[in-house]
Amino acid sequence: MASKYRISVLMGIYNCASYLQEALDSLYAQTYQDFKIILCDDGSKDETLAIAKRNAVEHPNIVLIQNEHNIKLAATLNHCLEYADTEYIARMDGDDISVPERFQKQVEFLDAHLEFDFVSSPMIYFDEDGEWGAGRAIADPTVKDFQTGAAPFCHAPMMMRTDCLKSVGGYNISKSVERMEDYDLFSRLYIAGKKGGNLQEPLYKMRNDRNAFARRKVSDRFRSYLSASKLKKQLGLRFPYLTGIPDLMKAFIPNSLVYFIKTRKKK
């Protein structure tokens, strides 16, 4: 039986009780409302699940599922994917905000450009003091734009044709790509011959505060460097291990200093 919605929003939630309602409210405020939200609690220890249950009672387009224990983001998104029976899939994190026109503009783009399998956009960055920056994005990335080891797409604002994500088996749950699920996914999509684009207007606000920076460990960066280098080799890029060294070196800069430099203009 065909779904009555066009979009399934995949939303893994974990210990985000302070922000979840604001994130969900940004979806309720979308100018395009033909979607369902697949919420998956990944073993939260705070009030996240209680807030999710209350919203599921109040909003019939919410599908609420739970993991038996904490299995991390990639496996949680794959669990959500099992319930996606719509034409499109959108991502959303439990502590971020989608701007009201996000879904409308992404659906219009994918409807009008059948040559693209997915679309994303730049993000606005904010913390407890407000917005402190915004990113940029290449409109039509090619394989060469994966050279630096950073994905040329933002993961959280992504909208994708459901068949496209399922065709590559969803997310890679290997420990080797933890915290770089986005680069791994987009690389595998391009290896499979898929194509993505970026709208130039920021359609998503990412909470990027001190806590977010503190979670970035040197060990994660080194593991990501190795995994990204292997993917770059599969993409046919030259000198896959050499080109990732500058990004790896950034891992040794203290997170507190990185946060200060990035936010100093706002402060």
GUDRENKE-532187 format. One record per residue: z, y, x of N, C-alpha, C in turn. Coordinates in steps of 0.001 Angstrom, whole numbers. Example, Ala and Ser with C-alpha at 12.3 -4.5 7.8 and 13.67 -1.06 7.14 Angstrom:
<recs>
[[7800, -5690, 13190], [7800, -4500, 12300], [7800, -3300, 13200]]
[[7080, -2250, 12850], [7140, -1060, 13670], [7870, 30, 12900]]
</recs>
This chain:
<recs>
[[0, -1207, 850], [0, 0, 0], [0, 1252, 881]]
[[-892, 2167, 624], [-1008, 3376, 1423], [207, 4275, 1239]]
[[584, 4963, 2309], [1708, 5885, 2247], [1333, 7101, 1400]]
[[2324, 7670, 755], [2079, 8886, -24], [2178, 10130, 851]]
[[2489, 9942, 2126], [2582, 11056, 3077], [1482, 10947, 4125]]
[[1189, 12068, 4797], [190, 12055, 5867], [830, 11993, 7254]]
[[2100, 12411, 7361], [2764, 12483, 8662], [4077, 11710, 8629]]
[[4323, 10942, 9686], [5646, 10357, 9916], [6250, 11082, 11119]]
[[7414, 11676, 10933], [8098, 12369, 12020], [9059, 11387, 12685]]
[[8816, 11055, 13953], [9679, 10141, 14684], [10796, 10939, 15331]]
[[12036, 10625, 14966], [13168, 11433, 15405], [14335, 10534, 15793]]
[[14467, 10279, 17083], [15636, 9563, 17579], [16792, 10538, 17718]]
[[17961, 10155, 17253], [19109, 11065, 17293], [20288, 10378, 17988]]
[[20967, 11134, 18851], [22098, 10591, 19597], [23053, 11726, 19973]]
[[24244, 11689, 19420], [25292, 12660, 19734], [24794, 14107, 19662]]
[[24108, 14446, 18571], [23580, 15809, 18401], [24121, 16449, 17126]]
[[25372, 16126, 16787], [25952, 16605, 15531], [25960, 18126, 15428]]
[[26126, 18800, 16557], [26212, 20266, 16527], [24885, 20934, 16187]]
[[23774, 20202, 16368], [22460, 20817, 16238], [21547, 20139, 15220]]
[[21917, 18953, 14762], [20995, 18166, 13936], [20597, 18882, 12658]]
[[21540, 19514, 11974], [21204, 20159, 10715], [20183, 21277, 10909]]
[[20346, 22035, 11980], [19389, 23108, 12270], [18003, 22533, 12543]]
[[17956, 21407, 13258], [16669, 20768, 13538], [16004, 20301, 12246]]
[[16775, 19642, 11381], [16230, 19167, 10112], [15819, 20331, 9212]]
[[16613, 21382, 9195], [16275, 22555, 8377], [14931, 23151, 8790]]
[[14616, 23078, 10093], [13327, 23613, 10547], [12165, 22767, 10026]]
[[12424, 21485, 9741], [11393, 20643, 9129], [11286, 20928, 7635]]
[[12421, 21121, 6986], [12378, 21442, 5553], [11655, 22760, 5304]]
[[11641, 23633, 6318], [11017, 24960, 6166], [9540, 24974, 6539]]
[[8952, 23811, 6836], [7546, 23774, 7228], [6642, 24230, 6084]]
[[5594, 24960, 6430], [4632, 25398, 5418], [3777, 24228, 4930]]
[[3731, 23149, 5705], [3010, 21925, 5333], [4060, 20850, 5095]]
[[4127, 20328, 3888], [5240, 19470, 3483], [4877, 18005, 3264]]
[[3672, 17602, 3626], [3235, 16237, 3353], [3681, 15294, 4476]]
[[4989, 15094, 4615], [5519, 14272, 5694], [6799, 13563, 5267]]
[[7097, 12498, 5999], [8393, 11842, 5889], [9046, 11862, 7268]]
[[10369, 11811, 7283], [11138, 11864, 8522], [11783, 10508, 8749]]
[[11482, 9892, 9882], [12101, 8617, 10230], [13194, 8909, 11250]]
[[14432, 8900, 10777], [15597, 9186, 11608], [16180, 7877, 12118]]
[[16380, 7767, 13420], [17007, 6564, 13980], [18194, 6966, 14838]]
[[19388, 6571, 14396], [20597, 6858, 15170], [20743, 5810, 16271]]
[[20907, 6294, 17512], [20952, 5406, 18674], [22388, 5196, 19153]]
[[23275, 4861, 18213], [24653, 4561, 18576], [25498, 5783, 18851]]
[[25316, 6848, 18070], [26073, 8086, 18289], [27577, 7861, 18155]]
[[28345, 8628, 18944], [29805, 8554, 18915], [30427, 9741, 18200]]
[[29617, 10705, 17797], [30134, 11874, 17084], [29743, 11779, 15611]]
[[29576, 12903, 14943], [29288, 12925, 13504], [27796, 12916, 13189]]
[[26964, 12625, 14168], [25511, 12633, 13974], [25090, 11744, 12808]]
[[25567, 10523, 12769], [25159, 9581, 11719], [25594, 10062, 10342]]
[[26796, 10625, 10236], [27285, 11127, 8948], [26399, 12253, 8434]]
[[25981, 13147, 9329], [25090, 14239, 8935], [23743, 13682, 8506]]
[[23246, 12695, 9234], [21964, 12076, 8883], [22036, 11409, 7515]]
[[23138, 10708, 7227], [23301, 10034, 5941], [23328, 11044, 4796]]
[[24008, 12151, 4987], [24062, 13171, 3946], [22678, 13734, 3657]]
[[21896, 13984, 4699], [20544, 14497, 4510], [19643, 13470, 3846]]
[[19840, 12193, 4175], [19014, 11140, 3584], [19254, 11025, 2083]]
[[20481, 11295, 1653], [20800, 11276, 223], [20137, 12455, -488]]
[[20119, 13597, 185], [19614, 14829, -433], [18095, 14961, -362]]
[[17456, 14232, 561], [16010, 14395, 770], [15326, 13036, 716]]
[[14564, 12761, -314], [13945, 11438, -495], [12872, 11101, 535]]
[[12426, 12066, 1307], [11394, 11782, 2316], [12004, 11378, 3663]]
[[13317, 11132, 3707], [13972, 10679, 4934], [14180, 9175, 4894]]
[[13753, 8510, 5952], [14035, 7089, 6160], [15065, 7019, 7284]]
[[16256, 6516, 6993], [17325, 6466, 7989], [17535, 5034, 8458]]
[[17420, 4825, 9767], [17638, 3509, 10359], [18635, 3661, 11507]]
[[19178, 2539, 11976], [20154, 2553, 13052], [19848, 1457, 14069]]
[[20142, 1743, 15322], [20119, 713, 16349], [21489, 46, 16402]]
[[21526, -1222, 16739], [22803, -1935, 16814], [23673, -1381, 17928]]
[[23041, -852, 18972], [23760, -225, 20078], [22805, 751, 20742]]
[[23288, 1511, 21695], [22458, 2513, 22357], [21363, 1853, 23187]]
[[20099, 2159, 22872], [18972, 1531, 23571], [18057, 2560, 24233]]
[[18433, 3814, 24247], [17716, 4918, 24880], [16488, 5333, 24052]]
[[15886, 6450, 24497], [14894, 7146, 23675], [13630, 6330, 23413]]
[[13033, 5751, 24444], [11743, 5081, 24264], [11841, 3936, 23260]]
[[12850, 3099, 23407], [13018, 1975, 22482], [13358, 2465, 21082]]
[[14099, 3558, 20993], [14433, 4135, 19687], [13184, 4635, 18980]]
[[12292, 5280, 19716], [11045, 5769, 19117], [10158, 4606, 18685]]
[[10171, 3526, 19438], [9422, 2336, 19019], [9995, 1756, 17729]]
[[11311, 1828, 17576], [11946, 1378, 16332], [11465, 2254, 15173]]
[[11415, 3554, 15394], [10891, 4463, 14369], [9442, 4130, 14040]]
[[8669, 3804, 15066], [7237, 3550, 14899], [6971, 2373, 13957]]
[[7911, 1444, 13884], [7765, 296, 12981], [7686, 737, 11521]]
[[8217, 1926, 11212], [8262, 2417, 9828], [7180, 3471, 9565]]
[[6307, 3707, 10548], [5259, 4717, 10410], [4014, 4092, 9789]]
[[3701, 4493, 8573], [2535, 3966, 7850], [1620, 5092, 7390]]
[[1636, 6187, 8142], [890, 7386, 7772], [-282, 7596, 8721]]
[[-1123, 8555, 8386], [-2280, 8865, 9226], [-1868, 9479, 10551]]
[[-859, 10336, 10508], [-425, 11050, 11696], [1039, 10756, 12018]]
[[1374, 10939, 13291], [2752, 10850, 13776], [3086, 12162, 14467]]
[[4274, 12683, 14200], [4760, 13870, 14898], [6099, 13531, 15552]]
[[6387, 14191, 16660], [7667, 14013, 17327], [8592, 15179, 17027]]
[[9881, 14912, 17147], [10881, 15961, 16959], [12178, 15459, 17563]]
[[12893, 16317, 18297], [14200, 15956, 18842], [15307, 16558, 17983]]
[[16451, 15920, 18030], [17547, 16280, 17127], [18290, 17549, 17468]]
[[17917, 18204, 18565], [18592, 19461, 18917], [17606, 20607, 19103]]
[[16367, 20411, 18656], [15329, 21433, 18811], [14921, 22018, 17468]]
[[13915, 22900, 17486], [13469, 23599, 16276], [11939, 23621, 16252]]
[[11356, 23264, 15128], [9912, 23421, 14926], [9673, 24724, 14176]]
[[8712, 25523, 14638], [8418, 26765, 13927], [7755, 26413, 12595]]
[[7866, 27262, 11582], [7425, 26906, 10226], [5972, 26469, 10105]]
[[5085, 27022, 10901], [3652, 26705, 10772], [3214, 25528, 11650]]
[[4150, 24888, 12333], [3764, 23851, 13299], [2875, 22765, 12684]]
[[3362, 22067, 11670], [2622, 20944, 11101], [1291, 21387, 10503]]
[[1291, 22527, 9842], [65, 23015, 9218], [-1027, 23231, 10251]]
[[-690, 23868, 11363], [-1692, 24165, 12379], [-2134, 22910, 13125]]
[[-1240, 21982, 13320], [-1616, 20752, 14012], [-2498, 19855, 13143]]
[[-2165, 19746, 11871], [-2988, 18950, 10957], [-4380, 19565, 10828]]
[[-4435, 20877, 10697], [-5725, 21546, 10589], [-6578, 21286, 11829]]
[[-5946, 21280, 12999], [-6688, 21033, 14237], [-7223, 19609, 14271]]
[[-6375, 18626, 13988], [-6811, 17232, 14057], [-7830, 16905, 12964]]
[[-7669, 17506, 11799], [-8654, 17291, 10732], [-10027, 17838, 11121]]
[[-10020, 18938, 11857], [-11280, 19610, 12193], [-11906, 19110, 13491]]
[[-11116, 18428, 14328], [-11613, 18010, 15643], [-11369, 16515, 15819]]
[[-12280, 15729, 15296], [-12123, 14271, 15330], [-12246, 13708, 16740]]
[[-12753, 14501, 17681], [-12879, 14029, 19062], [-11526, 13993, 19782]]
[[-10496, 14629, 19193], [-9159, 14632, 19780], [-8273, 13601, 19082]]
[[-7510, 12863, 19887], [-6598, 11850, 19353], [-5192, 12401, 19123]]
[[-4853, 13464, 19821], [-3530, 14074, 19629], [-3577, 15532, 20047]]
[[-2558, 16266, 19634], [-2494, 17683, 19950], [-1034, 18075, 20172]]
[[-828, 19016, 21083], [511, 19531, 21333], [425, 21051, 21452]]
[[1478, 21662, 21974], [1493, 23113, 22151], [2540, 23467, 23206]]
[[2499, 24699, 23723], [3591, 25143, 24600], [4897, 25218, 23805]]
[[5997, 25363, 24549], [7308, 25460, 23907], [7997, 26766, 24280]]
[[8846, 27232, 23377], [9771, 28324, 23644], [11098, 27693, 24069]]
[[11724, 28220, 25117], [12978, 27661, 25616], [14143, 28576, 25214]]
[[15244, 27948, 24797], [16390, 28748, 24381], [17694, 28042, 24747]]
[[18758, 28824, 24779], [20093, 28287, 24990], [21044, 29000, 24039]]
[[22344, 28936, 24315], [23325, 29526, 23394], [23215, 31044, 23301]]
[[22527, 31671, 24261], [22367, 33122, 24255], [21038, 33579, 23665]]
[[20195, 32638, 23292], [18915, 33000, 22693], [17731, 32489, 23493]]
[[16550, 32980, 23178], [15327, 32554, 23857], [15246, 33184, 25246]]
[[14868, 32356, 26245], [14803, 32892, 27601], [13454, 32658, 28283]]
[[12522, 32017, 27593], [11224, 31819, 28213], [10272, 31044, 27327]]
[[9027, 30982, 27731], [8014, 30218, 27000], [7017, 29648, 27991]]
[[6528, 28462, 27676], [5574, 27809, 28554], [4137, 28165, 28228]]
[[3227, 27624, 29026], [1794, 27748, 28803], [1187, 26359, 28816]]
[[-11, 26231, 28290], [-637, 24909, 28233], [-2145, 25030, 28414]]
[[-2727, 24042, 29056], [-4182, 23960, 29220], [-4772, 23502, 27893]]
[[-5768, 24192, 27398], [-6314, 23898, 26075], [-6934, 22504, 25992]]
[[-7662, 22122, 27027], [-8408, 20852, 26989], [-8204, 20102, 28307]]
[[-7040, 19483, 28506], [-6730, 18850, 29793], [-7663, 17677, 30113]]
[[-7924, 17503, 31403], [-8683, 16364, 31894], [-7767, 15513, 32768]]
[[-8288, 14397, 33247], [-7503, 13515, 34112], [-6965, 14276, 35327]]
[[-7734, 15198, 35864], [-7311, 15943, 37050], [-6030, 16737, 36811]]
[[-5731, 17052, 35560], [-4533, 17838, 35263], [-3258, 17008, 35313]]
[[-3377, 15714, 35592], [-2208, 14858, 35799], [-1820, 14795, 37277]]
[[-2529, 15518, 38121], [-2375, 15394, 39566], [-973, 15748, 40051]]
[[-332, 16742, 39464], [953, 17205, 39981], [2103, 16256, 39678]]
[[1931, 15351, 38730], [3029, 14469, 38332], [3773, 14983, 37120]]
[[3352, 16126, 36595], [3888, 16655, 35338], [2804, 16514, 34279]]
[[3167, 16020, 33112], [2183, 15833, 32052], [1614, 17180, 31607]]
[[302, 17252, 31339], [-289, 18507, 30857], [-67, 18734, 29363]]
[[851, 17971, 28780], [1217, 18126, 27367], [2735, 18102, 27248]]
[[3264, 18863, 26315], [4682, 18757, 25968], [4836, 17632, 24950]]
[[5814, 16786, 25161], [5975, 15596, 24329], [6555, 15924, 22956]]
[[7642, 16683, 22920], [8346, 16905, 21650], [7498, 17592, 20579]]
[[6592, 18530, 20919], [5765, 19174, 19878], [4512, 18380, 19499]]
[[4385, 17170, 19985], [3150, 16413, 19827], [2914, 15953, 18395]]
[[1639, 15963, 17972], [1196, 15263, 16765], [20, 14385, 17164]]
[[13, 13146, 16661], [-944, 12149, 17124], [-1453, 11325, 15959]]
[[-2670, 10852, 16092], [-3169, 9878, 15125], [-2368, 8583, 15328]]
[[-1836, 8036, 14250], [-946, 6877, 14350], [-1619, 5703, 15047]]
[[-2860, 5445, 14733], [-3590, 4342, 15362], [-3681, 4517, 16868]]
[[-3726, 5760, 17311], [-3820, 6042, 18738], [-2554, 5575, 19461]]
[[-1392, 5937, 18940], [-135, 5546, 19579], [60, 4038, 19531]]
[[-263, 3443, 18406], [-89, 2000, 18283], [-1075, 1232, 19163]]
[[-2216, 1816, 19460], [-3233, 1132, 20254], [-2786, 898, 21690]]
[[-1838, 1700, 22182], [-1328, 1508, 23549], [56, 871, 23540]]
[[456, 335, 22387], [1730, -369, 22299], [2947, 515, 22187]]
[[2748, 1768, 21794], [3890, 2665, 21646], [4427, 3105, 22994]]
[[5754, 3250, 23070], [6402, 3761, 24272], [6777, 2644, 25235]]
[[6738, 2953, 26502], [7122, 2036, 27558], [8646, 2070, 27697]]
[[9311, 950, 27502], [10787, 917, 27530], [11324, 506, 28897]]
[[10454, 386, 29896], [10885, 1, 31230], [11811, 1052, 31839]]
[[12829, 593, 32562], [13756, 1498, 33249], [13022, 2391, 34239]]
[[11913, 1897, 34769], [11175, 2634, 35797], [10605, 3955, 35296]]
[[10416, 4100, 33992], [9844, 5346, 33453], [10848, 6117, 32596]]
[[12121, 5739, 32655], [13129, 6464, 31877], [13183, 7919, 32339]]
[[13235, 8825, 31381], [13240, 10275, 31579], [11870, 10815, 32006]]
[[10842, 9952, 32014], [9465, 10441, 32202], [8549, 9715, 31229]]
[[9116, 9412, 30046], [8344, 8715, 29018], [7095, 9488, 28632]]
[[7167, 10819, 28729], [6017, 11630, 28329], [4851, 11451, 29287]]
[[5107, 11564, 30593], [4032, 11394, 31567], [3446, 9988, 31485]]
[[4309, 9002, 31324], [3846, 7615, 31206], [2952, 7439, 29975]]
[[3399, 7954, 28829], [2617, 7802, 27602], [1266, 8489, 27715]]
[[1264, 9744, 28119], [3, 10480, 28169], [-944, 9893, 29219]]
[[-390, 9390, 30323], [-1227, 8742, 31333], [-1881, 7495, 30762]]
[[-1104, 6666, 30084], [-1660, 5436, 29510], [-2702, 5744, 28442]]
[[-2492, 6823, 27703], [-3475, 7217, 26697], [-4801, 7604, 27361]]
[[-4734, 8369, 28451], [-5963, 8780, 29138], [-6613, 7605, 29846]]
[[-5816, 6686, 30375], [-6367, 5478, 30976], [-7140, 4679, 29926]]
[[-6629, 4711, 28670], [-7278, 3990, 27569], [-8451, 4761, 26967]]
[[-8767, 5923, 27521], [-9923, 6685, 27047], [-9622, 7641, 25905]]
[[-8350, 7905, 25644], [-7985, 8834, 24574], [-8054, 10270, 25085]]
[[-8000, 11208, 24136], [-8168, 12616, 24499], [-7190, 13483, 23725]]
[[-6547, 14403, 24430], [-5600, 15306, 23789], [-5943, 16763, 24030]]
[[-5429, 17633, 23166], [-5635, 19061, 23314], [-4337, 19815, 23117]]
[[-4340, 21065, 23498], [-3175, 21927, 23329], [-3542, 23188, 22571]]
[[-2840, 23447, 21476], [-2939, 24752, 20851], [-2263, 25755, 21776]]
[[-2705, 26985, 21757], [-2198, 27965, 22721], [-950, 28712, 22240]]
[[-642, 28576, 20980], [538, 29243, 20417], [1747, 28309, 20476]]
[[2890, 28768, 21012], [4088, 27924, 21003], [4525, 27617, 19568]]
[[4629, 26335, 19250], [4974, 25909, 17895], [6297, 25155, 17843]]
[[7049, 25210, 18943], [8253, 24392, 19054], [9252, 25107, 19960]]
[[10523, 25045, 19594], [11576, 25645, 20403], [12473, 24541, 20957]]
[[12550, 24462, 22279], [13317, 23420, 22950], [14644, 23979, 23453]]
[[15724, 23286, 23119], [17042, 23689, 23596], [17166, 23265, 25066]]
[[17149, 24232, 25939], [17175, 23968, 27376], [18325, 24765, 27987]]
[[19527, 24218, 27853], [20726, 24914, 28311], [21290, 24242, 29561]]
[[22497, 24631, 29951], [23103, 24077, 31165], [23265, 22566, 31071]]
[[23604, 22076, 29888], [23788, 20638, 29720], [22492, 19881, 29975]]
[[21374, 20449, 29504], [20080, 19809, 29712], [19733, 19754, 31198]]
[[19996, 20837, 31921], [19708, 20849, 33352], [20621, 19888, 34105]]
[[21884, 19784, 33664], [22844, 18926, 34358], [22470, 17453, 34273]]
[[21692, 17071, 33261], [21310, 15665, 33102], [20204, 15243, 34073]]
[[19622, 16183, 34796], [18514, 15869, 35693], [19040, 15500, 37075]]
[[19002, 14221, 37389], [19566, 13701, 38619], [18481, 13447, 39663]]
[[18897, 13468, 40940], [17967, 13207, 42028], [17383, 11802, 41901]]
[[18223, 10834, 41511], [17743, 9451, 41368], [16652, 9353, 40305]]
[[16798, 10125, 39213], [15767, 10137, 38175], [14464, 10702, 38716]]
[[14564, 11771, 39503], [13371, 12412, 40061], [12641, 11465, 41012]]
[[13399, 10738, 41843], [12769, 9836, 42791], [12091, 8678, 42064]]
[[12766, 8139, 41053], [12167, 7057, 40262], [10904, 7549, 39559]]
[[10957, 8763, 39041], [9791, 9335, 38369], [8637, 9545, 39345]]
[[8964, 9963, 40567], [7945, 10164, 41589], [7191, 8861, 41861]]
[[7924, 7761, 42010], [7296, 6473, 42289], [6421, 6013, 41118]]
[[6969, 6137, 39901], [6229, 5684, 38717], [5008, 6548, 38469]]
[[5165, 7870, 38623], [4035, 8776, 38416], [2944, 8523, 39446]]
[[3326, 8208, 40665], [2341, 7940, 41709], [1502, 6713, 41362]]
[[2140, 5679, 40827], [1411, 4475, 40428], [445, 4771, 39285]]
[[894, 5618, 38337], [27, 5978, 37219], [-1159, 6822, 37688]]
[[-899, 7722, 38638], [-1992, 8550, 39161], [-3053, 7688, 39853]]
[[-2589, 6630, 40491], [-3527, 5707, 41119], [-4397, 5028, 40067]]
[[-3783, 4628, 38931], [-4546, 4008, 37846], [-5514, 4991, 37209]]
[[-5154, 6277, 37224], [-6026, 7312, 36672], [-7189, 7637, 37605]]
[[-7159, 7070, 38804], [-8236, 7314, 39756], [-8079, 8587, 40547]]
[[-6862, 9149, 40573], [-6634, 10393, 41293], [-6433, 10127, 42787]]
[[-6839, 11062, 43616], [-6747, 10898, 45071], [-5335, 11200, 45572]]
[[-4950, 10537, 46625], [-3667, 10743, 47298], [-2490, 10760, 46311]]
[[-2343, 9706, 45513], [-1344, 9718, 44435], [97, 9903, 44900]]
[[440, 9358, 46057], [1822, 9495, 46534], [2057, 10839, 47227]]
[[1045, 11351, 47864], [1183, 12609, 48598], [1329, 13803, 47662]]
[[559, 13838, 46588], [540, 15018, 45719], [1840, 15200, 44942]]
[[2658, 14170, 44836], [3905, 14291, 44089], [5084, 14755, 44913]]
[[4901, 14892, 46232], [6023, 15247, 47104], [6616, 16626, 46786]]
[[5791, 17678, 46560], [6395, 18990, 46243], [7304, 18943, 45026]]
[[6895, 18220, 43988], [7733, 18111, 42796], [9004, 17332, 43108]]
[[8903, 16311, 43936], [10079, 15532, 44321], [11074, 16393, 45079]]
[[10616, 17257, 45943], [11505, 18099, 46742], [12339, 19035, 45878]]
[[11810, 19403, 44701], [12557, 20287, 43804], [13833, 19626, 43310]]
[[13891, 18301, 43363], [15061, 17578, 42874], [16302, 17891, 43688]]
[[16110, 18368, 44933], [17250, 18620, 45803], [17800, 20042, 45648]]
[[17176, 20848, 44803], [17703, 22171, 44485], [18789, 22002, 43427]]
[[19991, 22555, 43600], [21068, 22388, 42617], [20625, 22816, 41214]]
[[20986, 22020, 40211], [20593, 22320, 38837], [21099, 23677, 38381]]
[[22299, 24059, 38827], [22859, 25348, 38424], [22008, 26509, 38934]]
[[21444, 26348, 40136], [20581, 27394, 40696], [19258, 27459, 39943]]
[[18689, 26300, 39617], [17443, 26259, 38849], [17631, 26946, 37504]]
[[18746, 26641, 36832], [19029, 27249, 35525], [19155, 28762, 35647]]
[[19843, 29235, 36705], [20014, 30673, 36904], [18679, 31362, 37128]]
[[17841, 30759, 37973], [16547, 31376, 38282], [15660, 31452, 37039]]
[[15630, 30355, 36269], [14764, 30316, 35098], [15204, 31265, 33999]]
[[16497, 31520, 33894], [17009, 32318, 32772], [17403, 33732, 33168]]
[[17246, 34107, 34432], [17777, 35393, 34883], [17133, 36577, 34160]]
[[15836, 36475, 33805], [15170, 37585, 33127], [15777, 37823, 31763]]
[[16092, 36718, 31068], [16679, 36844, 29731], [18063, 37454, 29808]]
[[18865, 37015, 30825], [20235, 37475, 30922], [20284, 38939, 31318]]
</recs>
